[in-house]
Amino acid sequence: ITQDFLARVEFDDTGADGAGAALRIYPQGRSSAVVIDPLVSSASATVAGVRTSILAERTEAFGETPEELAEEFGLTVPNVKAAIAFEYAA
């Protein structure tokens, strides 16, 4: 379990032992566009700097499609779908 979690964390490699502080977390794994970065959106889950919660809320509240959101926010459709899936999995 620990190895699975650590595989999702990107570390700063400037520490004396080659491993420093955690920089960001990829909660769905590194192949997903969803990232938690303390320097972006107050460490909220984001895709290319856009909060995943915003994308999911706009889908639910306004019925916007992933294609519409991708165009509006300058994202890819797969990234929007990953953001929405992340929010509904939580």
Secondary structure, DSSP 4 states (H G I P E B T S, - for coil): -HHHHHHTEEE-TTSTTS---EEEE-TT-TTSS-EE-TTSGGG-EEETTEEHHHHHHHHHHH---HHHHHHHHT--HHHHHHHHHHHHH-
